[in-house]
């Protein structure tokens, strides 16, 4: 399993746990599906909760709305963003 695959799995579990998505499993979240809108259906409140959870889980600091918007497009985008910060 590559580093990005490991990060994607951690992210899926974190999304489910931090947002209390009952009845969802990591397998139900597609790597490239949109997290907001028609995809997973997250909203701006979910985004704030997710930022806090990500900063805590990965010991990172997330700043900048434009960066965040691109990075939060999908699980794959988020994994690439986080792995890039940790390099």
C-alpha positions, 0 to 999 in steps of 0.5 A: 500500500502506497503512502497516498493509499494509506492517507486516503484510508485514514481520511475516509475513517476520519471523515466518517468519525468526525462528521458522525456519518452513521451507516457509512463505511470507508469503502462507500466513499469513492476516492475521486467523488466530490465531497461537497454538493452532489458527491458526499453531500458535505456542507460548510459546517462539515468543512469547518469540522473536517479542518479541525479534525485534519489539523489534529489527526495529521498535526498540520495547519490548514490556511487559505480558502482557495487552497482549501477549496481545491484540496477538499474537492475529493479524498484523493485531492485531500490525500495529495494535499496532506502528503504534500504538507508532510514532505 
